[in-house]
Amino acid sequence: MSGMVGKRGKVTGGIGPGLVGEVMVQVRGGVEAFLAYPALPGENHAVGTLVVIVEYLPPRTVYVAAAFG
């Protein structure tokens, strides 16, 4: 899947230090779940937060940062 970096997603499983979260992202004409880690150490993202993908590790892992602020 090319073009994952820069896509936005919605957190569906809390992301934080020591946690593997989950993000739903629109890809291939649908919405798919990806395992998610914080891009910056110590960062937390609560369920419902909008995030942007800053790194993609195939097949289903992403590193994310806050989409706003």
CHARMM internal coordinates of N, CA and C (Angstrom, degrees):
IC EDIT
DIST 1 N 1 CA 1.4568
DIST 1 CA 1 C 1.5231
ANGL 1 N 1 CA 1 C 108.48
DIST 1 C 2 N 1.2866
ANGL 1 CA 1 C 2 N 116.03
DIHE 1 N 1 CA 1 C 2 N 105.04
DIST 2 N 2 CA 1.4532
ANGL 1 C 2 N 2 CA 119.03
DIHE 1 CA 1 C 2 N 2 CA 177.62
DIST 2 CA 2 C 1.5198
ANGL 2 N 2 CA 2 C 109.36
DIHE 1 C 2 N 2 CA 2 C -83.22
DIST 2 C 3 N 1.2973
ANGL 2 CA 2 C 3 N 116.05
DIHE 2 N 2 CA 2 C 3 N 156.84
DIST 3 N 3 CA 1.4498
ANGL 2 C 3 N 3 CA 120.03
DIHE 2 CA 2 C 3 N 3 CA 176.41
DIST 3 CA 3 C 1.5140
ANGL 3 N 3 CA 3 C 116.24
DIHE 2 C 3 N 3 CA 3 C 80.81
DIST 3 C 4 N 1.3172
ANGL 3 CA 3 C 4 N 118.66
DIHE 3 N 3 CA 3 C 4 N 18.68
DIST 4 N 4 CA 1.4753
ANGL 3 C 4 N 4 CA 120.23
DIHE 3 CA 3 C 4 N 4 CA 179.43
DIST 4 CA 4 C 1.5235
ANGL 4 N 4 CA 4 C 111.46
DIHE 3 C 4 N 4 CA 4 C -71.12
DIST 4 C 5 N 1.3263
ANGL 4 CA 4 C 5 N 117.16
DIHE 4 N 4 CA 4 C 5 N -38.82
DIST 5 N 5 CA 1.4647
ANGL 4 C 5 N 5 CA 120.34
DIHE 4 CA 4 C 5 N 5 CA -178.98
DIST 5 CA 5 C 1.5263
ANGL 5 N 5 CA 5 C 108.59
DIHE 4 C 5 N 5 CA 5 C -64.44
DIST 5 C 6 N 1.3246
ANGL 5 CA 5 C 6 N 115.42
DIHE 5 N 5 CA 5 C 6 N 128.83
DIST 6 N 6 CA 1.4551
ANGL 5 C 6 N 6 CA 121.85
DIHE 5 CA 5 C 6 N 6 CA -179.17
DIST 6 CA 6 C 1.5181
ANGL 6 N 6 CA 6 C 113.63
DIHE 5 C 6 N 6 CA 6 C 99.52
DIST 6 C 7 N 1.3227
ANGL 6 CA 6 C 7 N 117.69
DIHE 6 N 6 CA 6 C 7 N -15.38
DIST 7 N 7 CA 1.4715
ANGL 6 C 7 N 7 CA 119.86
DIHE 6 CA 6 C 7 N 7 CA 176.81
DIST 7 CA 7 C 1.5215
ANGL 7 N 7 CA 7 C 109.45
DIHE 6 C 7 N 7 CA 7 C -70.79
DIST 7 C 8 N 1.3201
ANGL 7 CA 7 C 8 N 115.10
DIHE 7 N 7 CA 7 C 8 N 151.58
DIST 8 N 8 CA 1.4599
ANGL 7 C 8 N 8 CA 120.62
DIHE 7 CA 7 C 8 N 8 CA 176.74
DIST 8 CA 8 C 1.5136
ANGL 8 N 8 CA 8 C 109.65
DIHE 7 C 8 N 8 CA 8 C -100.19
DIST 8 C 9 N 1.3169
ANGL 8 CA 8 C 9 N 114.59
DIHE 8 N 8 CA 8 C 9 N 152.52
DIST 9 N 9 CA 1.4538
ANGL 8 C 9 N 9 CA 120.79
DIHE 8 CA 8 C 9 N 9 CA 178.18
DIST 9 CA 9 C 1.5127
ANGL 9 N 9 CA 9 C 110.26
DIHE 8 C 9 N 9 CA 9 C -145.26
DIST 9 C 10 N 1.3283
ANGL 9 CA 9 C 10 N 115.16
DIHE 9 N 9 CA 9 C 10 N 172.17
DIST 10 N 10 CA 1.4647
ANGL 9 C 10 N 10 CA 121.30
DIHE 9 CA 9 C 10 N 10 CA 179.05
DIST 10 CA 10 C 1.5229
ANGL 10 N 10 CA 10 C 108.33
DIHE 9 C 10 N 10 CA 10 C -118.79
DIST 10 C 11 N 1.3220
ANGL 10 CA 10 C 11 N 115.91
DIHE 10 N 10 CA 10 C 11 N 130.58
DIST 11 N 11 CA 1.4579
ANGL 10 C 11 N 11 CA 121.90
DIHE 10 CA 10 C 11 N 11 CA -178.87
DIST 11 CA 11 C 1.5249
ANGL 11 N 11 CA 11 C 109.57
DIHE 10 C 11 N 11 CA 11 C -71.42
DIST 11 C 12 N 1.3419
ANGL 11 CA 11 C 12 N 116.21
DIHE 11 N 11 CA 11 C 12 N 126.35
DIST 12 N 12 CA 1.4618
ANGL 11 C 12 N 12 CA 121.39
DIHE 11 CA 11 C 12 N 12 CA 177.84
DIST 12 CA 12 C 1.5206
ANGL 12 N 12 CA 12 C 111.47
DIHE 11 C 12 N 12 CA 12 C -116.97
DIST 12 C 13 N 1.3249
ANGL 12 CA 12 C 13 N 116.63
DIHE 12 N 12 CA 12 C 13 N -5.89
DIST 13 N 13 CA 1.4582
ANGL 12 C 13 N 13 CA 123.28
DIHE 12 CA 12 C 13 N 13 CA 175.27
DIST 13 CA 13 C 1.5168
ANGL 13 N 13 CA 13 C 107.51
DIHE 12 C 13 N 13 CA 13 C -145.59
DIST 13 C 14 N 1.3362
ANGL 13 CA 13 C 14 N 117.85
DIHE 13 N 13 CA 13 C 14 N 120.87
DIST 14 N 14 CA 1.4639
ANGL 13 C 14 N 14 CA 122.50
DIHE 13 CA 13 C 14 N 14 CA -173.10
DIST 14 CA 14 C 1.5162
ANGL 14 N 14 CA 14 C 114.98
DIHE 13 C 14 N 14 CA 14 C -44.52
DIST 14 C 15 N 1.3313
ANGL 14 CA 14 C 15 N 116.12
DIHE 14 N 14 CA 14 C 15 N 136.96
DIST 15 N 15 CA 1.4621
ANGL 14 C 15 N 15 CA 123.39
DIHE 14 CA 14 C 15 N 15 CA -178.71
DIST 15 CA 15 C 1.5223
ANGL 15 N 15 CA 15 C 108.12
DIHE 14 C 15 N 15 CA 15 C -114.66
DIST 15 C 16 N 1.3376
ANGL 15 CA 15 C 16 N 116.07
DIHE 15 N 15 CA 15 C 16 N 132.96
DIST 16 N 16 CA 1.4492
ANGL 15 C 16 N 16 CA 119.58
DIHE 15 CA 15 C 16 N 16 CA 178.08
DIST 16 CA 16 C 1.5100
ANGL 16 N 16 CA 16 C 111.05
DIHE 15 C 16 N 16 CA 16 C -174.78
DIST 16 C 17 N 1.3384
ANGL 16 CA 16 C 17 N 116.79
DIHE 16 N 16 CA 16 C 17 N -179.72
DIST 17 N 17 CA 1.4631
ANGL 16 C 17 N 17 CA 120.70
DIHE 16 CA 16 C 17 N 17 CA 179.41
DIST 17 CA 17 C 1.5296
ANGL 17 N 17 CA 17 C 110.89
DIHE 16 C 17 N 17 CA 17 C -57.80
DIST 17 C 18 N 1.3065
ANGL 17 CA 17 C 18 N 116.79
DIHE 17 N 17 CA 17 C 18 N 127.66
DIST 18 N 18 CA 1.4547
ANGL 17 C 18 N 18 CA 121.57
DIHE 17 CA 17 C 18 N 18 CA 178.71
DIST 18 CA 18 C 1.5203
ANGL 18 N 18 CA 18 C 114.26
DIHE 17 C 18 N 18 CA 18 C 78.03
DIST 18 C 19 N 1.3272
ANGL 18 CA 18 C 19 N 117.12
DIHE 18 N 18 CA 18 C 19 N 3.26
DIST 19 N 19 CA 1.4614
ANGL 18 C 19 N 19 CA 121.46
DIHE 18 CA 18 C 19 N 19 CA -179.46
DIST 19 CA 19 C 1.5225
ANGL 19 N 19 CA 19 C 110.55
DIHE 18 C 19 N 19 CA 19 C -117.24
DIST 19 C 20 N 1.3074
ANGL 19 CA 19 C 20 N 115.45
DIHE 19 N 19 CA 19 C 20 N 143.70
DIST 20 N 20 CA 1.4616
ANGL 19 C 20 N 20 CA 120.63
DIHE 19 CA 19 C 20 N 20 CA 170.15
DIST 20 CA 20 C 1.5152
ANGL 20 N 20 CA 20 C 105.92
DIHE 19 C 20 N 20 CA 20 C -103.83
DIST 20 C 21 N 1.3114
ANGL 20 CA 20 C 21 N 116.70
DIHE 20 N 20 CA 20 C 21 N 113.90
DIST 21 N 21 CA 1.4494
ANGL 20 C 21 N 21 CA 120.91
DIHE 20 CA 20 C 21 N 21 CA -178.65
DIST 21 CA 21 C 1.5105
ANGL 21 N 21 CA 21 C 111.44
DIHE 20 C 21 N 21 CA 21 C -96.83
DIST 21 C 22 N 1.3286
ANGL 21 CA 21 C 22 N 114.85
DIHE 21 N 21 CA 21 C 22 N -170.90
DIST 22 N 22 CA 1.4555
ANGL 21 C 22 N 22 CA 120.79
DIHE 21 CA 21 C 22 N 22 CA 179.86
DIST 22 CA 22 C 1.5199
ANGL 22 N 22 CA 22 C 109.11
DIHE 21 C 22 N 22 CA 22 C -137.86
DIST 22 C 23 N 1.3362
ANGL 22 CA 22 C 23 N 115.09
DIHE 22 N 22 CA 22 C 23 N 140.73
DIST 23 N 23 CA 1.4542
ANGL 22 C 23 N 23 CA 122.20
DIHE 22 CA 22 C 23 N 23 CA 179.18
DIST 23 CA 23 C 1.5230
ANGL 23 N 23 CA 23 C 108.22
DIHE 22 C 23 N 23 CA 23 C -130.41
DIST 23 C 24 N 1.3363
ANGL 23 CA 23 C 24 N 116.37
DIHE 23 N 23 CA 23 C 24 N 137.42
DIST 24 N 24 CA 1.4620
ANGL 23 C 24 N 24 CA 121.97
DIHE 23 CA 23 C 24 N 24 CA 174.41
DIST 24 CA 24 C 1.5261
ANGL 24 N 24 CA 24 C 107.61
DIHE 23 C 24 N 24 CA 24 C -98.40
DIST 24 C 25 N 1.3505
ANGL 24 CA 24 C 25 N 115.02
DIHE 24 N 24 CA 24 C 25 N 127.80
DIST 25 N 25 CA 1.4605
ANGL 24 C 25 N 25 CA 121.21
DIHE 24 CA 24 C 25 N 25 CA -175.72
DIST 25 CA 25 C 1.5267
ANGL 25 N 25 CA 25 C 109.27
DIHE 24 C 25 N 25 CA 25 C -130.17
DIST 25 C 26 N 1.3336
ANGL 25 CA 25 C 26 N 117.04
DIHE 25 N 25 CA 25 C 26 N 139.72
DIST 26 N 26 CA 1.4614
ANGL 25 C 26 N 26 CA 120.99
DIHE 25 CA 25 C 26 N 26 CA 175.56
DIST 26 CA 26 C 1.5268
ANGL 26 N 26 CA 26 C 109.36
DIHE 25 C 26 N 26 CA 26 C -77.16
DIST 26 C 27 N 1.3333
ANGL 26 CA 26 C 27 N 115.67
DIHE 26 N 26 CA 26 C 27 N 116.64
DIST 27 N 27 CA 1.4659
ANGL 26 C 27 N 27 CA 122.27
DIHE 26 CA 26 C 27 N 27 CA 177.13
DIST 27 CA 27 C 1.5212
ANGL 27 N 27 CA 27 C 109.30
DIHE 26 C 27 N 27 CA 27 C -145.69
DIST 27 C 28 N 1.3012
ANGL 27 CA 27 C 28 N 116.08
DIHE 27 N 27 CA 27 C 28 N 152.73
DIST 28 N 28 CA 1.4657
ANGL 27 C 28 N 28 CA 122.74
DIHE 27 CA 27 C 28 N 28 CA 175.17
DIST 28 CA 28 C 1.5276
ANGL 28 N 28 CA 28 C 113.76
DIHE 27 C 28 N 28 CA 28 C 46.85
DIST 28 C 29 N 1.2973
ANGL 28 CA 28 C 29 N 117.87
DIHE 28 N 28 CA 28 C 29 N 40.55
DIST 29 N 29 CA 1.4521
ANGL 28 C 29 N 29 CA 121.43
DIHE 28 CA 28 C 29 N 29 CA 176.50
DIST 29 CA 29 C 1.5131
ANGL 29 N 29 CA 29 C 115.27
DIHE 28 C 29 N 29 CA 29 C 77.33
DIST 29 C 30 N 1.3227
ANGL 29 CA 29 C 30 N 117.97
DIHE 29 N 29 CA 29 C 30 N 10.51
DIST 30 N 30 CA 1.4618
ANGL 29 C 30 N 30 CA 122.17
DIHE 29 CA 29 C 30 N 30 CA 178.71
DIST 30 CA 30 C 1.5174
ANGL 30 N 30 CA 30 C 110.32
DIHE 29 C 30 N 30 CA 30 C -148.68
DIST 30 C 31 N 1.3185
ANGL 30 CA 30 C 31 N 115.65
DIHE 30 N 30 CA 30 C 31 N -164.88
DIST 31 N 31 CA 1.4598
ANGL 30 C 31 N 31 CA 121.69
DIHE 30 CA 30 C 31 N 31 CA 178.01
DIST 31 CA 31 C 1.5231
ANGL 31 N 31 CA 31 C 107.56
DIHE 30 C 31 N 31 CA 31 C -121.10
DIST 31 C 32 N 1.3442
ANGL 31 CA 31 C 32 N 116.09
DIHE 31 N 31 CA 31 C 32 N 130.39
DIST 32 N 32 CA 1.4614
ANGL 31 C 32 N 32 CA 120.90
DIHE 31 CA 31 C 32 N 32 CA -177.81
DIST 32 CA 32 C 1.5196
ANGL 32 N 32 CA 32 C 110.79
DIHE 31 C 32 N 32 CA 32 C -128.77
DIST 32 C 33 N 1.3345
ANGL 32 CA 32 C 33 N 115.73
DIHE 32 N 32 CA 32 C 33 N 153.18
DIST 33 N 33 CA 1.4643
ANGL 32 C 33 N 33 CA 122.58
DIHE 32 CA 32 C 33 N 33 CA 179.68
DIST 33 CA 33 C 1.5216
ANGL 33 N 33 CA 33 C 110.10
DIHE 32 C 33 N 33 CA 33 C -91.13
DIST 33 C 34 N 1.3419
ANGL 33 CA 33 C 34 N 115.65
DIHE 33 N 33 CA 33 C 34 N 140.88
DIST 34 N 34 CA 1.4540
ANGL 33 C 34 N 34 CA 122.88
DIHE 33 CA 33 C 34 N 34 CA 176.22
DIST 34 CA 34 C 1.5175
ANGL 34 N 34 CA 34 C 108.96
DIHE 33 C 34 N 34 CA 34 C -131.72
DIST 34 C 35 N 1.3288
ANGL 34 CA 34 C 35 N 116.79
DIHE 34 N 34 CA 34 C 35 N 143.71
DIST 35 N 35 CA 1.4567
ANGL 34 C 35 N 35 CA 121.00
DIHE 34 CA 34 C 35 N 35 CA 172.22
DIST 35 CA 35 C 1.5200
ANGL 35 N 35 CA 35 C 106.87
DIHE 34 C 35 N 35 CA 35 C -68.23
DIST 35 C 36 N 1.3248
ANGL 35 CA 35 C 36 N 117.56
DIHE 35 N 35 CA 35 C 36 N 139.93
DIST 36 N 36 CA 1.4600
ANGL 35 C 36 N 36 CA 120.03
DIHE 35 CA 35 C 36 N 36 CA -173.39
DIST 36 CA 36 C 1.5196
ANGL 36 N 36 CA 36 C 112.71
DIHE 35 C 36 N 36 CA 36 C -133.88
DIST 36 C 37 N 1.3204
ANGL 36 CA 36 C 37 N 114.27
DIHE 36 N 36 CA 36 C 37 N 139.96
DIST 37 N 37 CA 1.4608
ANGL 36 C 37 N 37 CA 123.36
DIHE 36 CA 36 C 37 N 37 CA 176.19
DIST 37 CA 37 C 1.5201
ANGL 37 N 37 CA 37 C 108.62
DIHE 36 C 37 N 37 CA 37 C -125.94
DIST 37 C 38 N 1.3478
ANGL 37 CA 37 C 38 N 117.78
DIHE 37 N 37 CA 37 C 38 N 153.47
DIST 38 N 38 CA 1.4655
ANGL 37 C 38 N 38 CA 119.54
DIHE 37 CA 37 C 38 N 38 CA 177.15
DIST 38 CA 38 C 1.5339
ANGL 38 N 38 CA 38 C 110.32
DIHE 37 C 38 N 38 CA 38 C -70.96
DIST 38 C 39 N 1.3215
ANGL 38 CA 38 C 39 N 116.86
DIHE 38 N 38 CA 38 C 39 N 138.06
DIST 39 N 39 CA 1.4642
ANGL 38 C 39 N 39 CA 121.34
DIHE 38 CA 38 C 39 N 39 CA 178.53
DIST 39 CA 39 C 1.5272
ANGL 39 N 39 CA 39 C 111.19
DIHE 38 C 39 N 39 CA 39 C -71.13
DIST 39 C 40 N 1.3294
ANGL 39 CA 39 C 40 N 116.77
DIHE 39 N 39 CA 39 C 40 N -32.27
DIST 40 N 40 CA 1.4604
ANGL 39 C 40 N 40 CA 121.53
DIHE 39 CA 39 C 40 N 40 CA 179.44
DIST 40 CA 40 C 1.5257
ANGL 40 N 40 CA 40 C 109.36
DIHE 39 C 40 N 40 CA 40 C -109.19
DIST 40 C 41 N 1.3204
ANGL 40 CA 40 C 41 N 117.73
DIHE 40 N 40 CA 40 C 41 N 131.21
DIST 41 N 41 CA 1.4640
ANGL 40 C 41 N 41 CA 120.38
DIHE 40 CA 40 C 41 N 41 CA -179.89
DIST 41 CA 41 C 1.5315
ANGL 41 N 41 CA 41 C 111.47
DIHE 40 C 41 N 41 CA 41 C -56.06
DIST 41 C 42 N 1.3123
ANGL 41 CA 41 C 42 N 116.45
DIHE 41 N 41 CA 41 C 42 N 136.66
DIST 42 N 42 CA 1.4571
ANGL 41 C 42 N 42 CA 121.76
DIHE 41 CA 41 C 42 N 42 CA 177.70
DIST 42 CA 42 C 1.5185
ANGL 42 N 42 CA 42 C 114.92
DIHE 41 C 42 N 42 CA 42 C 85.35
DIST 42 C 43 N 1.3170
ANGL 42 CA 42 C 43 N 117.16
DIHE 42 N 42 CA 42 C 43 N -5.83
DIST 43 N 43 CA 1.4631
ANGL 42 C 43 N 43 CA 120.85
DIHE 42 CA 42 C 43 N 43 CA -178.96
DIST 43 CA 43 C 1.5329
ANGL 43 N 43 CA 43 C 110.33
DIHE 42 C 43 N 43 CA 43 C -77.60
DIST 43 C 44 N 1.3228
ANGL 43 CA 43 C 44 N 116.75
DIHE 43 N 43 CA 43 C 44 N 143.46
DIST 44 N 44 CA 1.4670
ANGL 43 C 44 N 44 CA 123.21
DIHE 43 CA 43 C 44 N 44 CA 177.47
DIST 44 CA 44 C 1.5188
ANGL 44 N 44 CA 44 C 109.79
DIHE 43 C 44 N 44 CA 44 C -122.36
DIST 44 C 45 N 1.3347
ANGL 44 CA 44 C 45 N 116.22
DIHE 44 N 44 CA 44 C 45 N 144.07
DIST 45 N 45 CA 1.4591
ANGL 44 C 45 N 45 CA 121.85
DIHE 44 CA 44 C 45 N 45 CA 176.20
DIST 45 CA 45 C 1.5236
ANGL 45 N 45 CA 45 C 107.46
DIHE 44 C 45 N 45 CA 45 C -134.39
DIST 45 C 46 N 1.3048
ANGL 45 CA 45 C 46 N 116.35
DIHE 45 N 45 CA 45 C 46 N 116.98
DIST 46 N 46 CA 1.4639
ANGL 45 C 46 N 46 CA 122.07
DIHE 45 CA 45 C 46 N 46 CA -178.26
DIST 46 CA 46 C 1.5323
ANGL 46 N 46 CA 46 C 110.94
DIHE 45 C 46 N 46 CA 46 C -79.52
DIST 46 C 47 N 1.3199
ANGL 46 CA 46 C 47 N 115.43
DIHE 46 N 46 CA 46 C 47 N 161.06
DIST 47 N 47 CA 1.4641
ANGL 46 C 47 N 47 CA 121.62
DIHE 46 CA 46 C 47 N 47 CA 175.87
DIST 47 CA 47 C 1.5248
ANGL 47 N 47 CA 47 C 108.56
DIHE 46 C 47 N 47 CA 47 C -56.49
DIST 47 C 48 N 1.3295
ANGL 47 CA 47 C 48 N 115.93
DIHE 47 N 47 CA 47 C 48 N 133.73
DIST 48 N 48 CA 1.4549
ANGL 47 C 48 N 48 CA 121.90
DIHE 47 CA 47 C 48 N 48 CA 179.88
DIST 48 CA 48 C 1.5163
ANGL 48 N 48 CA 48 C 114.11
DIHE 47 C 48 N 48 CA 48 C 96.62
DIST 48 C 49 N 1.3393
ANGL 48 CA 48 C 49 N 117.79
DIHE 48 N 48 CA 48 C 49 N -12.89
DIST 49 N 49 CA 1.4536
ANGL 48 C 49 N 49 CA 122.08
DIHE 48 CA 48 C 49 N 49 CA -179.72
DIST 49 CA 49 C 1.5266
ANGL 49 N 49 CA 49 C 110.70
DIHE 48 C 49 N 49 CA 49 C -70.78
DIST 49 C 50 N 1.3341
ANGL 49 CA 49 C 50 N 116.31
DIHE 49 N 49 CA 49 C 50 N 140.23
DIST 50 N 50 CA 1.4549
ANGL 49 C 50 N 50 CA 121.04
DIHE 49 CA 49 C 50 N 50 CA 173.31
DIST 50 CA 50 C 1.5215
ANGL 50 N 50 CA 50 C 108.59
DIHE 49 C 50 N 50 CA 50 C -87.31
DIST 50 C 51 N 1.3306
ANGL 50 CA 50 C 51 N 115.80
DIHE 50 N 50 CA 50 C 51 N 131.31
DIST 51 N 51 CA 1.4600
ANGL 50 C 51 N 51 CA 121.60
DIHE 50 CA 50 C 51 N 51 CA -177.85
DIST 51 CA 51 C 1.5225
ANGL 51 N 51 CA 51 C 109.81
DIHE 50 C 51 N 51 CA 51 C -129.65
DIST 51 C 52 N 1.3288
ANGL 51 CA 51 C 52 N 115.49
DIHE 51 N 51 CA 51 C 52 N 164.03
DIST 52 N 52 CA 1.4543
ANGL 51 C 52 N 52 CA 122.00
DIHE 51 CA 51 C 52 N 52 CA 175.88
DIST 52 CA 52 C 1.5326
ANGL 52 N 52 CA 52 C 108.11
DIHE 51 C 52 N 52 CA 52 C -119.29
DIST 52 C 53 N 1.3064
ANGL 52 CA 52 C 53 N 116.45
DIHE 52 N 52 CA 52 C 53 N 139.95
DIST 53 N 53 CA 1.4619
ANGL 52 C 53 N 53 CA 121.18
DIHE 52 CA 52 C 53 N 53 CA -179.35
DIST 53 CA 53 C 1.5223
ANGL 53 N 53 CA 53 C 109.14
DIHE 52 C 53 N 53 CA 53 C -80.87
DIST 53 C 54 N 1.3337
ANGL 53 CA 53 C 54 N 115.89
DIHE 53 N 53 CA 53 C 54 N 125.58
DIST 54 N 54 CA 1.4658
ANGL 53 C 54 N 54 CA 120.63
DIHE 53 CA 53 C 54 N 54 CA 179.28
DIST 54 CA 54 C 1.5271
ANGL 54 N 54 CA 54 C 112.24
DIHE 53 C 54 N 54 CA 54 C -108.31
DIST 54 C 55 N 1.3259
ANGL 54 CA 54 C 55 N 116.93
DIHE 54 N 54 CA 54 C 55 N -16.38
DIST 55 N 55 CA 1.4632
ANGL 54 C 55 N 55 CA 121.05
DIHE 54 CA 54 C 55 N 55 CA 175.91
DIST 55 CA 55 C 1.5255
ANGL 55 N 55 CA 55 C 108.75
DIHE 54 C 55 N 55 CA 55 C -152.60
DIST 55 C 56 N 1.3350
ANGL 55 CA 55 C 56 N 116.30
DIHE 55 N 55 CA 55 C 56 N 141.56
DIST 56 N 56 CA 1.4579
ANGL 55 C 56 N 56 CA 122.32
DIHE 55 CA 55 C 56 N 56 CA -179.70
DIST 56 CA 56 C 1.5224
ANGL 56 N 56 CA 56 C 108.92
DIHE 55 C 56 N 56 CA 56 C -126.29
DIST 56 C 57 N 1.3370
ANGL 56 CA 56 C 57 N 115.65
DIHE 56 N 56 CA 56 C 57 N 127.60
DIST 57 N 57 CA 1.4582
ANGL 56 C 57 N 57 CA 122.21
DIHE 56 CA 56 C 57 N 57 CA 176.90
DIST 57 CA 57 C 1.5219
ANGL 57 N 57 CA 57 C 107.45
DIHE 56 C 57 N 57 CA 57 C -118.28
DIST 57 C 58 N 1.3288
ANGL 57 CA 57 C 58 N 117.00
DIHE 57 N 57 CA 57 C 58 N 106.14
DIST 58 N 58 CA 1.4696
ANGL 57 C 58 N 58 CA 119.58
DIHE 57 CA 57 C 58 N 58 CA -179.17
DIST 58 CA 58 C 1.5163
ANGL 58 N 58 CA 58 C 111.37
DIHE 57 C 58 N 58 CA 58 C -58.03
DIST 58 C 59 N 1.3206
ANGL 58 CA 58 C 59 N 119.10
DIHE 58 N 58 CA 58 C 59 N 146.32
DIST 59 N 59 CA 1.4534
ANGL 58 C 59 N 59 CA 123.09
DIHE 58 CA 58 C 59 N 59 CA 7.96
DIST 59 CA 59 C 1.5200
ANGL 59 N 59 CA 59 C 114.77
DIHE 58 C 59 N 59 CA 59 C -94.83
DIST 59 C 60 N 1.3689
ANGL 59 CA 59 C 60 N 120.29
DIHE 59 N 59 CA 59 C 60 N -23.06
DIST 60 N 60 CA 1.4660
ANGL 59 C 60 N 60 CA 118.98
DIHE 59 CA 59 C 60 N 60 CA -170.54
DIST 60 CA 60 C 1.5196
ANGL 60 N 60 CA 60 C 114.23
DIHE 59 C 60 N 60 CA 60 C -142.99
DIST 60 C 61 N 1.3288
ANGL 60 CA 60 C 61 N 118.17
DIHE 60 N 60 CA 60 C 61 N 31.55
DIST 61 N 61 CA 1.4607
ANGL 60 C 61 N 61 CA 120.18
DIHE 60 CA 60 C 61 N 61 CA -178.77
DIST 61 CA 61 C 1.5228
ANGL 61 N 61 CA 61 C 110.14
DIHE 60 C 61 N 61 CA 61 C -120.90
DIST 61 C 62 N 1.3383
ANGL 61 CA 61 C 62 N 115.45
DIHE 61 N 61 CA 61 C 62 N 136.49
DIST 62 N 62 CA 1.4564
ANGL 61 C 62 N 62 CA 121.02
DIHE 61 CA 61 C 62 N 62 CA 178.08
DIST 62 CA 62 C 1.5336
ANGL 62 N 62 CA 62 C 110.00
DIHE 61 C 62 N 62 CA 62 C -133.45
DIST 62 C 63 N 1.3232
ANGL 62 CA 62 C 63 N 114.47
DIHE 62 N 62 CA 62 C 63 N 154.06
DIST 63 N 63 CA 1.4584
ANGL 62 C 63 N 63 CA 122.28
DIHE 62 CA 62 C 63 N 63 CA 170.48
DIST 63 CA 63 C 1.5277
ANGL 63 N 63 CA 63 C 105.51
DIHE 62 C 63 N 63 CA 63 C -112.67
DIST 63 C 64 N 1.3292
ANGL 63 CA 63 C 64 N 116.60
DIHE 63 N 63 CA 63 C 64 N 133.34
DIST 64 N 64 CA 1.4588
ANGL 63 C 64 N 64 CA 120.64
DIHE 63 CA 63 C 64 N 64 CA -171.16
DIST 64 CA 64 C 1.5218
ANGL 64 N 64 CA 64 C 112.63
DIHE 63 C 64 N 64 CA 64 C -128.08
DIST 64 C 65 N 1.3367
ANGL 64 CA 64 C 65 N 114.14
DIHE 64 N 64 CA 64 C 65 N 158.24
DIST 65 N 65 CA 1.4680
ANGL 64 C 65 N 65 CA 122.67
DIHE 64 CA 64 C 65 N 65 CA 174.09
DIST 65 CA 65 C 1.5288
ANGL 65 N 65 CA 65 C 106.87
DIHE 64 C 65 N 65 CA 65 C -132.89
DIST 65 C 66 N 1.3240
ANGL 65 CA 65 C 66 N 115.84
DIHE 65 N 65 CA 65 C 66 N 162.05
DIST 66 N 66 CA 1.4706
ANGL 65 C 66 N 66 CA 120.45
DIHE 65 CA 65 C 66 N 66 CA 178.44
DIST 66 CA 66 C 1.5168
ANGL 66 N 66 CA 66 C 109.96
DIHE 65 C 66 N 66 CA 66 C -58.77
DIST 66 C 67 N 1.3309
ANGL 66 CA 66 C 67 N 117.17
DIHE 66 N 66 CA 66 C 67 N 135.51
DIST 67 N 67 CA 1.4666
ANGL 66 C 67 N 67 CA 121.27
DIHE 66 CA 66 C 67 N 67 CA -179.50
DIST 67 CA 67 C 1.5292
ANGL 67 N 67 CA 67 C 111.23
DIHE 66 C 67 N 67 CA 67 C -75.00
DIST 67 C 68 N 1.3239
ANGL 67 CA 67 C 68 N 116.26
DIHE 67 N 67 CA 67 C 68 N -30.37
DIST 68 N 68 CA 1.4611
ANGL 67 C 68 N 68 CA 120.62
DIHE 67 CA 67 C 68 N 68 CA -178.86
DIST 68 CA 68 C 1.5206
ANGL 68 N 68 CA 68 C 108.65
DIHE 67 C 68 N 68 CA 68 C -131.39
DIST 68 C 69 N 1.3392
ANGL 68 CA 68 C 69 N 114.85
DIHE 68 N 68 CA 68 C 69 N 123.51
DIST 69 N 69 CA 1.4564
ANGL 68 C 69 N 69 CA 120.21
DIHE 68 CA 68 C 69 N 69 CA 176.19
DIST 69 CA 69 C 1.4262
ANGL 69 N 69 CA 69 C 112.45
DIHE 68 C 69 N 69 CA 69 C 74.70
END
COOR INIT
IC SEED 1 N 1 CA 1 C
IC BUILD
